[in-house]
Amino acid sequence: MARTYVSSDYAGLTAKNLDCYYGYEQTTEDGEWCFSARVGETEILRIPQSQLKAEDKFDCASCLLAGIGMLFDKYGVK
């Protein structure tokens, strides 16, 4: 069963083989927060907040959802 979690500085979704995360623990070299998606131990996508099309980097739930939407677009999920 999938599990979701949200805090003031991170949000995530964990499912059977997929882990999606947005927040302070995943950053670019410049410290910009990122969305990341992993299947097992393999990172399949990392998107900096500036590319997520989410207005507020501190609205972690919105950034997580934007990243999941981009993940679905990339892999053709309909």
C-alpha positions, 0 to 999 in steps of 0.5 A: 500500500502506498504511503504519503508524508508531508512536512514543512520542508519535505514531502514524499510518496512511497509505493511498492517499488517507487519512491518520490521525494521533494525537499531539502534532502535532495538538492543541486550543487547550488543548493536548490531543492529537487524532486527525485524519483527512485525505482528500487535503488535507481534514481530515474528522475531528478528535477530542480524546483525551478523546473517544476512549474510550482510557484512556491518552493516551500509548498512541498506537497505542490512541488511533489505533485508537480514532480509526479506529474512530470514523471508520468509525462516522461514515462507515458503514464496516462 
